[in-house]
Amino acid sequence: MSKAIAIQTRHLEAQGVAHGFFTRQGGVSEGLYASLNGGVGSRDETANIAENRRRMAAHLGVMPENLLVPYQVHSPDASIVKTPFIERPRCDALVTATPGLGLGVTGADCGIVLLCDAQARVIGAAHAGWKGALDGVIEATLNAMEQLGAKRASIVAVLGPTIGPQSYEVGPEFFARFVAVAKDYQSFFVSSQRDGHMMFDLPSFIGLRLARAGVGAFENLALDTYADEARFFSYRRSVHRKEQDYGRQIAAIALV
């Protein structure tokens, strides 16, 4: 299998942009990283990650050096990019209006969101874990897209493979942090089988933040990274198994 395997969506296909929510299939990595690991933060072989990303870039129709992924730090920060970078910016979202640049983010349970305003020809990619989503990375991404001429009502946003609500158990401190921000956030939690713990619906929370921010359309692919081991890496699954490391998916989008 010499091609990166990616999931695509009609919402972004209709926008006329190249995109892919890459699975863990179609790469060259081995062991815990089998096979399409895109995470440079993992301890996988550097050459394998480079080849995996080359395959992803080929899927998008961009040069390998033009597939840009930030140094993600679970922040609420988004960066506008106009040219390829060598040193990765420390942020959790990228935005561009430059054809030929592929914008990507990595994830292994966190939300990975691709965004597009087809009329303005502006795209974005955001890494939205619970912290980034709560602190405002989605809104920062939309603000950056507006700086390049996008209109929120014209933006289509798609959430790719993310840990699902049946797989994400959290403790009372986590719940308290959310309801301290807004009481109605408690609707994203239900009791789990463990006393004092709850199940958290991260995909729906991301959807709410996008809706309240005024995007024109939102699609949740409803793909659970934890439950679907054949297709997706999962940080939480690796922790539960006491594995030493884990691979990362990439979601990417390009104007070509």
VENKA-V310913 format. One record per residue. SS is DSSP state (A for helix, B for strand, O for the rest). OMEGA is omega as a letter, one per 20 degrees, with the letter a starting at -180 (NA if undefined). D_LAST is the distance of its C-alpha to the last C-alpha in whole Angstrom. Layout:
# VENKA-V310913
[[SS	OMEGA	D_LAST] [SS	OMEGA	D_LAST]]
This chain:
# VENKA-V310913
[[O	a	25] [O	r	22] [O	r	19] [O	a	18] [O	a	19] [B	r	17] [B	r	18] [O	a	16] [O	a	17] [A	a	17] [A	r	17] [A	r	13] [A	r	13] [O	r	14] [O	r	12] [O	r	9] [O	r	7] [B	a	7] [B	r	10] [B	r	13] [B	a	17] [B	r	18] [O	r	22] [O	a	24] [O	r	24] [O	a	23] [O	a	23] [O	a	26] [O	a	28] [O	r	32] [A	r	34] [A	a	33] [A	a	30] [O	i	29] [O	a	27] [O	r	23] [O	r	24] [O	a	22] [O	r	24] [O	r	25] [O	r	28] [O	r	29] [O	r	32] [O	r	30] [O	a	30] [A	a	27] [A	r	26] [A	r	26] [A	r	24] [A	r	22] [A	r	21] [A	r	20] [A	r	17] [A	r	16] [A	r	16] [A	r	14] [A	r	12] [A	r	12] [A	a	11] [A	a	8] [O	r	7] [O	r	8] [O	a	11] [A	a	14] [A	r	15] [A	r	12] [B	a	12] [B	r	15] [B	a	17] [O	r	20] [B	a	24] [O	a	25] [O	a	28] [O	a	29] [O	r	29] [O	a	28] [O	r	25] [O	a	22] [B	r	20] [B	r	18] [O	a	16] [O	r	14] [O	r	14] [O	r	15] [O	r	18] [O	r	21] [O	a	24] [O	r	22] [O	r	23] [B	a	26] [O	a	24] [O	r	23] [B	r	20] [B	a	17] [B	r	15] [B	r	12] [O	a	11] [O	r	9] [O	r	5] [O	r	5] [O	r	8] [B	r	9] [B	a	12] [B	r	15] [B	r	18] [B	r	21] [B	r	24] [O	r	27] [O	r	29] [O	r	27] [B	r	25] [B	a	21] [B	r	19] [B	a	15] [B	a	15] [B	r	13] [B	a	14] [O	a	12] [O	r	14] [O	a	14] [O	r	10] [B	a	12] [B	r	11] [B	r	14] [B	a	16] [B	r	19] [B	a	22] [B	r	25] [O	a	28] [A	a	31] [A	r	32] [A	r	29] [A	r	29] [A	a	32] [A	r	32] [O	a	29] [A	r	26] [A	a	24] [A	r	25] [A	r	24] [A	r	21] [A	r	21] [A	r	23] [A	r	20] [A	r	18] [A	r	20] [A	r	21] [O	r	17] [O	r	18] [O	r	18] [O	a	21] [A	a	22] [A	r	23] [A	a	19] [O	r	18] [B	r	18] [B	a	18] [B	r	19] [B	a	21] [O	a	21] [O	a	24] [B	r	27] [O	a	30] [O	a	32] [O	r	35] [O	a	37] [O	a	37] [O	r	37] [B	a	40] [B	a	41] [O	a	44] [A	r	46] [A	r	45] [A	r	41] [A	a	42] [A	a	44] [A	a	41] [A	a	39] [A	r	42] [A	r	43] [A	r	40] [O	a	40] [A	a	43] [A	r	41] [A	r	39] [A	r	42] [A	r	40] [A	a	38] [B	r	40] [B	a	43] [B	r	46] [O	r	45] [O	r	48] [O	a	49] [O	r	51] [O	a	50] [O	a	46] [B	r	43] [B	a	40] [B	a	37] [O	a	34] [A	a	31] [A	a	29] [A	r	31] [A	r	31] [A	r	28] [A	r	27] [A	a	30] [A	r	29] [A	r	26] [A	a	28] [A	r	30] [A	r	27] [O	r	26] [O	a	23] [O	a	23] [B	r	22] [B	r	23] [B	r	22] [B	a	24] [O	r	24] [O	r	27] [O	a	27] [B	a	30] [O	a	29] [O	a	33] [O	a	34] [O	a	31] [O	a	32] [O	a	31] [O	a	27] [O	r	27] [O	r	28] [O	r	31] [A	a	32] [A	r	35] [A	r	36] [A	r	36] [A	a	39] [A	r	41] [O	a	41] [O	r	42] [O	a	39] [O	a	38] [O	a	35] [O	r	32] [O	a	28] [O	r	25] [B	r	22] [B	r	19] [B	a	16] [B	a	13] [B	a	10] [B	r	6] [O	a	4] [O	NA	0]]
